[in-house]
Amino acid sequence: MVKRVGHEKPLPAEYVFADYMAPGTPLPDERLQAEVTRIRSELATGRFPDLLDATRAPTPRRFWYNLVGAPARTAFRFSTVKAPCPS
């Protein structure tokens, strides 16, 4: 059993790679590479940048914004189900 820090939720490896790997890092599988590329662009749009900034930006600067934005971010859900790969 894997223990997670705080409120960290288990994510598929593709999301971890997309978030933490340097862009352009080669992966051994073309489908994995395509999925990481797709997720990386997804993380740069919509509500993801706000969520990531809320958890990573310096706290003193973000305190009030995080306080009033917490209810919306708490309700934010996204699917980690892989989209079908084109043949």
GISULLIN-V692949 format. One record per pair of residues at least 24 apart in sequence whose C-alpha atoms are under 6 Angstrom apart, sorted by the first residue. I is the first residue (numbers start at 1). J is the second residue. If there is no record, write none. Layout:
{{I/J} {I/J}}
This chain:
none
